[in-house]
């Protein structure tokens, strides 16, 4: 093909039904990942495709699946039509429910006008409707590994006639959580099959593991392990106590819409959503403990613009295509570098420029450079925005007391250093040593109990807590000795 010529889906040729389906979706030219992978996937070769989020990986494997299904229809029984149990010939494994629904919808859009059916199955939803749909006949099945295995175990599904298998988000599907289930399912698929792995990130250990499932795969890499370059990335170095005020300054102060905020855990996501609602923001919440109806409603309302902000854990970081997302805010750093790539890639999925902000707390300073290295573009460190009007009075008091405590501690250390560096510091040191030796001898005479008691109660060193108050440790706060017994408070053992 001439490099100056605009690539088209006509080479290699596609079924007219697929060309019509692509036109109905408003797609005329393939993306780089589609253009480079389609010849191999249409030939039936095993493929590993790696490309940033938002570059069309879903269609890169749905198009060849639909082409193969249209080219090789299931056998028809004489006088009885097609056996529903033999219709399932293509299987797609996805890590999350929302991605399974999205892929199944892409299949329905492509196969519109044909007799082929695309359906999604996933957990935390009613099992009977999914069993009924499979019993009626499905050609392309998209689902999460747990629900597919459940359908197999109850006798509603068989993979004996599957000819094409796709593992979407391959790095997550093959990690410690999904690997046993993936192995179990692949063991039930015929050995003569086509397999495709697609993801935005593929670390070397996972790539080696994937090679065990594929036979001489064709590998396509488009900007592997990086974020797309149309997303501007920024970092804000801020303590945890100011993270919510900074969020409010970025969202409410700057009047942003289409904002998705990622938190590390379900509990922290709930805290963030509650804090934003208290400041009169329409917020949706998505995490693993929410029901499928709740998650779907939150995504639909956010996609339609009814919700201004969506707070989520990493279940919403992979594969979801939500065109309304313009800004991504990382309230917490993710567990892995790959999750950072997927999170930031959510911005600008609908086209145009997106932006992301990462709130880096002091405890994350050492690991932040690792995440910054996969950004793909320069990550600018911007100053903390003006957020005083959103700081709670109780937090203001805590901040002032913490600052006072640090100041008092610095002054105490300064006085101690000046005293130790005085002209008679050596004499004081020798006197202290003599006193320590004398005290040690006294302890030996008085027994071990006296020594422990003097060591425990004889200290006059001042301690500064989080609120900056100088005070000695109370009895309950003192360390527990080996002779102390826990339970109902610390009690000293009785001695004869």
C-alpha positions in Angstrom: 0.0 0.0 0.0 1.2 3.5 -0.8 2.2 5.2 2.5 0.4 8.4 1.3 -2.8 6.5 0.7 -5.4 6.5 3.4 -5.8 3.0 4.8 -9.2 1.4 4.3 -11.0 -1.7 5.6 -11.3 -3.0 2.1 -7.8 -4.5 2.3 -8.0 -7.3 3.3 -11.6 -7.5 2.1 -14.3 -7.8 4.7 -17.8 -9.2 4.5 -20.3 -6.6 3.3 -22.3 -7.0 6.5 -19.2 -5.9 8.5 -18.5 -3.0 6.1 -22.1 -1.8 6.6 -21.8 -2.2 10.4 -18.6 -0.2 10.5 -20.2 2.5 8.4 -23.2 2.6 10.8 -20.7 3.1 13.7 -19.1 6.0 11.8 -15.8 4.2 11.3 -14.2 4.4 7.8 -10.4 4.0 8.4 -8.6 1.5 10.6 -6.3 2.7 13.5 -2.7 1.6 13.5 -3.3 -1.4 15.8 -6.2 -2.5 13.6 -4.3 -2.0 10.3 -1.2 -4.0 11.5 -3.1 -6.8 13.2 -6.0 -7.5 10.9 -4.0 -9.4 8.2 -2.7 -11.9 10.7 -5.9 -12.3 12.7 -8.0 -12.8 9.5 -5.5 -15.5 8.5 -6.2 -17.3 11.7 -2.8 -16.8 13.3 -2.3 -16.3 17.1 -1.7 -12.6 17.9 -0.4 -10.5 20.7 -1.5 -6.9 20.4 -0.2 -4.1 22.6 -1.3 -0.5 22.2 -2.3 2.4 24.4 -5.9 2.8 25.6 -8.3 4.5 23.2 -6.5 3.2 20.0 -9.2 0.7 18.9 -8.0 -2.6 20.4 -11.6 -3.9 20.8 -12.4 -3.7 17.2 -9.0 -5.0 16.3 -10.2 -8.4 17.5 -14.0 -8.1 17.2 -13.7 -7.5 13.4 -11.8 -10.8 12.7 -14.0 -12.7 15.1 -17.1 -11.5 13.2 -15.5 -12.3 9.8 -14.6 -15.8 10.9 -18.1 -16.4 12.2 -19.8 -15.2 9.0 -17.4 -17.2 6.8 -18.0 -20.5 8.7 -21.6 -20.8 9.9 -22.5 -23.6 12.3 -23.8 -26.9 10.7 -27.5 -27.1 10.1 -29.4 -30.3 11.2 -31.7 -31.7 8.6 -35.2 -30.5 9.3 -34.3 -29.1 12.7 -32.2 -26.0 12.0 -29.0 -25.2 13.9 -28.1 -26.9 17.1 -27.8 -24.1 19.8 -25.1 -26.1 21.6 -22.9 -25.9 18.5 -23.3 -22.2 17.8 -20.8 -21.0 20.3 -17.5 -20.6 18.2 -15.9 -17.4 19.6 -15.1 -16.6 23.2 -13.8 -13.4 24.7 -12.6 -13.2 28.3 -12.7 -9.9 30.1 -11.6 -8.9 33.7 -14.6 -6.7 34.5 -18.3 -6.7 33.8 -18.5 -3.3 32.2 -15.9 -4.2 29.6 -17.7 -7.5 28.8 -20.9 -5.5 28.1 -19.0 -3.0 26.0 -17.4 -5.8 23.8 -20.6 -7.6 23.4 -22.3 -4.4 22.2 -19.5 -3.9 19.7 -20.2 -7.4 18.4 -23.9 -6.7 18.1 -23.2 -3.5 16.1 -20.9 -5.3 13.7 -23.2 -8.3 13.2 -26.4 -6.2 12.8 -28.4 -7.6 9.9 -27.1 -11.2 10.3 -28.5 -14.1 12.2 -25.4 -14.3 14.4 -25.8 -13.3 18.1 -23.4 -11.7 20.5 -24.1 -11.9 24.3 -22.3 -11.0 27.5 -22.3 -12.9 30.8 -20.9 -11.7 34.1 -21.2 -12.2 37.9 -23.3 -10.3 40.5 -26.4 -10.6 38.2 -29.2 -13.1 37.7 -28.0 -16.4 36.3 -31.3 -17.6 34.7 -31.5 -14.9 32.0 -27.9 -15.7 30.9 -28.7 -19.4 30.9 -31.8 -18.8 28.7 -29.8 -16.7 26.3 -27.2 -19.4 25.8 -29.8 -22.1 25.5 -31.4 -20.0 22.6 -28.0 -19.9 20.9 -25.0 -17.6 21.0 -22.2 -17.3 18.4 -20.0 -14.8 20.2 -19.8 -15.1 24.0 -18.1 -12.3 26.0 -17.8 -12.8 29.8 -15.8 -12.8 33.0 -14.0 -16.0 33.8 -15.9 -16.6 37.1 -19.4 -16.5 35.5 -18.3 -18.6 32.5 -16.9 -21.3 34.8 -20.2 -21.2 36.8 -22.2 -21.7 33.6 -20.0 -24.6 32.7 -20.3 -26.2 36.1 -24.1 -26.1 36.0 -24.3 -27.6 32.6 -25.6 -24.6 30.8 -22.5 -24.0 28.6 -19.9 -26.0 26.7 -16.7 -24.8 25.0 -16.2 -28.0 23.0 -16.9 -26.2 19.7 -15.0 -22.9 20.3 -12.6 -22.1 17.5 -11.4 -18.5 18.5 -10.4 -17.3 21.9 -9.5 -13.7 22.9 -8.0 -12.7 26.2 -8.7 -8.9 26.6 -6.5 -7.0 29.1 -4.1 -9.9 29.0 -1.8 -8.6 31.8 -4.7 -8.5 34.3 -6.3 -11.7 33.1 -3.1 -13.6 33.7 -2.2 -12.2 37.1 -2.5 -14.2 40.3 -6.2 -13.7 40.6 -7.3 -14.8 37.1 -4.7 -17.2 36.0 -6.2 -20.4 37.5 -9.6 -19.6 36.0 -8.1 -18.9 32.6 -6.2 -22.1 32.7 -9.3 -24.0 33.6 -11.3 -22.5 30.7 -8.6 -23.0 28.1 -8.3 -26.6 29.1 -11.9 -27.1 27.9 -11.4 -25.4 24.6 -10.2 -27.6 21.6 -6.4 -27.6 21.1 -7.0 -26.5 17.4 -8.0 -22.9 18.1 -6.9 -19.3 17.4 -5.9 -17.2 20.4 -5.4 -13.5 20.6 -4.1 -11.4 23.5 -4.7 -7.7 23.6 -3.8 -5.1 26.2 -2.3 -1.7 26.8 0.5 -3.1 28.9 2.3 -6.5 28.8 5.1 -6.8 31.4 7.9 -9.3 30.4 6.9 -12.0 33.0 3.3 -11.9 31.8 4.4 -11.9 28.1 6.4 -15.1 28.8 3.4 -16.6 30.4 1.2 -15.7 27.5 3.6 -17.3 25.1 2.8 -20.7 26.7 -0.8 -20.4 25.5 0.0 -19.2 21.9 1.8 -20.9 19.1 4.3 -18.7 17.2 2.2 -15.6 17.7 2.3 -12.5 15.5 3.2 -9.6 17.8 2.0 -6.0 17.2 3.2 -3.1 19.5 2.0 0.4 19.1 3.5 2.7 21.8 3.6 -0.2 24.3 3.4 0.4 28.0 2.9 4.1 27.7 0.0 6.6 27.8 -1.4 8.1 24.7 0.2 11.4 23.8 -3.0 13.4 23.6 -3.4 13.4 27.4 -1.6 16.2 29.3 -0.3 14.9 32.6 0.4 16.9 35.8 1.4 16.0 39.4 0.5 17.9 42.6 2.6 17.1 45.7 0.3 17.5 48.6 -0.2 15.9 52.1 -3.2 13.5 52.6 -5.1 16.0 54.8 -5.3 18.5 51.8 -6.2 16.0 49.1 -10.0 16.5 49.3 -9.7 20.4 49.3 -7.4 20.1 46.3 -10.0 17.9 44.5 -12.7 20.5 45.2 -10.4 23.2 43.9 -9.8 21.3 40.7 -13.4 20.2 40.1 -15.6 22.8 41.7 -13.3 25.8 41.7 -12.3 25.3 38.0 -15.8 24.2 37.0 -14.7 21.0 35.3 -17.1 18.4 34.1 -16.5 14.8 32.9 -14.1 14.1 35.8 -13.2 10.6 36.9 -11.4 10.2 40.3 -9.5 7.0 41.0 -9.0 5.8 44.6 -6.9 2.8 45.8 -9.6 1.0 47.8 -13.4 0.7 47.9 -13.5 2.4 51.4 -11.4 5.4 50.2 -13.5 5.7 47.1 -16.6 5.9 49.4 -14.9 8.6 51.6 -14.1 10.7 48.5 -17.6 10.4 47.1 -19.2 11.4 50.4 -16.9 14.4 50.8 -17.8 15.6 47.3 -21.5 15.2 47.8 -21.3 17.2 51.0 -20.0 20.1 48.8 -23.1 19.9 46.5 -21.5 17.9 43.6 -23.4 15.2 41.7 -21.2 12.1 42.1 -21.4 8.5 40.9 -19.6 5.6 42.6 -18.2 2.5 41.0 -16.4 -0.3 42.9 -16.5 -4.0 43.4 -19.0 -4.0 46.3 -21.6 -2.2 44.2 -24.2 -4.2 42.5 -24.2 -4.5 38.7 -27.4 -2.3 38.5 -25.8 0.4 40.7 -22.5 0.4 38.6 -24.4 0.5 35.3 -26.6 3.3 36.4 -23.7 5.4 37.6 -21.8 4.9 34.3 -24.9 5.7 32.3 -25.7 8.9 34.2 -22.1 10.0 34.0 -22.0 9.2 30.2 -25.1 11.3 29.7 -23.7 14.3 31.6 -26.2 13.9 34.5 -23.3 13.3 36.9 -20.4 15.7 37.0 -17.9 13.4 38.7 -17.4 9.6 38.8 -15.4 8.1 41.7 -14.1 4.6 41.1 -11.5 2.0 41.9 -9.4 0.3 39.3 -12.4 -1.8 38.2 -13.2 1.1 35.9 -9.7 1.7 34.8 -9.5 -0.9 32.0 -11.1 -1.0 28.6 -14.1 1.2 29.3 -15.0 3.6 26.6 -16.7 6.7 28.1 -16.5 9.6 25.6 -17.5 12.2 28.3 -14.3 11.7 30.4 -12.1 14.7 29.9 -10.1 14.7 33.2 -8.6 11.9 35.2 -7.6 12.6 38.8 -5.5 10.0 40.7 -6.5 10.5 44.3 -4.1 7.6 45.2 -1.3 6.1 43.2 -2.4 2.7 41.9 -0.8 -0.6 43.0 1.0 -1.2 39.7 2.5 0.9 37.0 0.3 -0.8 34.4 -2.8 0.4 36.2 -1.5 4.0 36.0 -1.3 3.7 32.2 -4.9 2.4 32.1 -6.2 5.0 34.4 -4.8 8.0 32.6 -5.8 6.5 29.2 -9.5 7.0 30.1 -9.2 10.7 29.4 -10.0 11.9 25.9 -11.5 8.6 24.7 -14.1 10.4 22.8 -11.5 12.4 20.8 -9.7 15.6 21.5 -7.4 16.5 24.3 -7.6 15.2 27.8 -5.8 15.9 31.1 -4.8 14.1 34.2 -3.7 15.1 37.7 -1.9 12.8 40.2 -2.0 13.7 43.9 1.4 12.6 45.3 1.5 12.3 49.1 4.8 12.4 51.0 4.8 8.7 51.5 4.6 8.2 47.7 7.5 10.4 46.8 10.0 7.6 46.5 7.8 5.5 44.1 6.4 8.3 42.0 9.3 8.4 39.6 8.5 4.8 38.5 5.0 5.9 37.5 6.3 9.1 35.8 8.7 7.0 33.6 5.8 5.4 31.7 3.8 8.6 31.2 4.9 8.9 27.5 5.0 12.7 27.8 6.5 15.2 30.2 4.7 15.2 33.6 4.7 18.8 34.9 4.7 19.3 38.7 2.4 22.2 39.4 2.0 24.0 42.7 -0.9 23.2 45.1 -3.9 25.2 44.0 -5.6 27.7 46.3 -7.9 25.4 48.4 -8.3 27.3 51.7 -12.0 27.8 51.3 -12.6 24.1 51.1 -10.5 23.1 54.2 -12.7 22.1 57.2 -12.2 24.1 60.4 -11.2 20.9 62.2 -8.5 20.2 59.6 -7.3 23.8 59.9 -6.9 23.3 63.7 -5.0 20.0 63.1 -2.7 21.6 60.6 -1.9 24.5 62.9 -1.2 22.2 65.8 1.0 19.9 63.7 3.0 22.9 62.5 3.4 24.1 66.1 4.5 20.7 67.2 7.2 20.5 64.5 8.4 24.0 65.5 8.6 23.1 69.2 10.4 19.9 68.4 12.9 21.8 66.2 13.5 24.3 69.0 14.1 21.5 71.5 16.6 19.8 69.2 18.4 23.1 68.7 18.7 23.6 72.5 20.0 20.1 73.0 22.6 20.5 70.3 23.8 23.9 71.7 24.1 22.3 75.2 26.1 19.3 73.9 28.5 21.5 71.9 29.3 23.7 75.0 32.9 24.0 76.5 32.2 21.6 79.4 30.3 19.0 77.3 33.1 16.5 77.7 33.0 16.9 81.6 29.3 16.4 81.5 29.7 13.4 79.3 32.1 11.8 81.7 29.9 12.7 84.7 27.0 11.1 83.0 29.0 8.0 82.3 30.0 7.8 85.9 26.4 8.3 87.0 25.3 5.6 84.5 27.9 3.2 85.9 26.8 4.0 89.5 23.1 3.5 88.6 23.9 0.2 86.9 25.7 -1.1 90.0 22.7 0.0 92.1 20.4 -1.9 89.8 22.4 -5.0 90.2 22.2 -4.7 94.0 18.5 -4.0 94.0 17.6 -6.8 91.5 16.2 -7.0 88.0 12.8 -5.6 89.0 14.4 -2.3 90.3 16.4 -2.0 87.1 13.2 -2.3 84.9 11.3 0.1 87.1 14.0 2.8 86.9 14.3 2.3 83.2 10.6 2.6 82.7 9.7 5.5 85.0 13.0 7.4 85.3 12.9 9.1 81.8 12.0 12.8 81.7 12.3 13.1 77.9 9.4 15.1 76.4 7.3 13.5 73.6 5.5 15.5 70.9 2.3 14.0 69.5 0.5 14.7 66.2 -1.2 17.8 67.8 2.2 19.3 68.8 1.6 19.1 72.6 4.6 18.3 74.7 3.8 15.7 77.3 5.2 12.6 79.0 3.8 9.2 78.1 1.0 8.1 80.2 1.0 4.6 81.7 -1.2 3.2 79.0 1.1 4.6 76.3 4.4 3.2 77.7 6.0 0.2 75.9 5.1 -3.3 77.1 7.8 -5.2 78.8 8.4 -8.9 78.3 7.1 -9.6 81.8 3.8 -7.8 81.1 0.7 -9.8 80.2 -1.8 -8.5 77.6 -5.6 -8.7 77.9 -7.9 -6.3 79.8 -5.1 -3.7 79.8 -1.5 -4.4 80.6 -1.1 -6.0 84.0 2.2 -6.8 85.8 2.8 -10.4 86.7 2.8 -11.1 90.5 6.3 -11.9 91.9 7.0 -14.0 94.9 
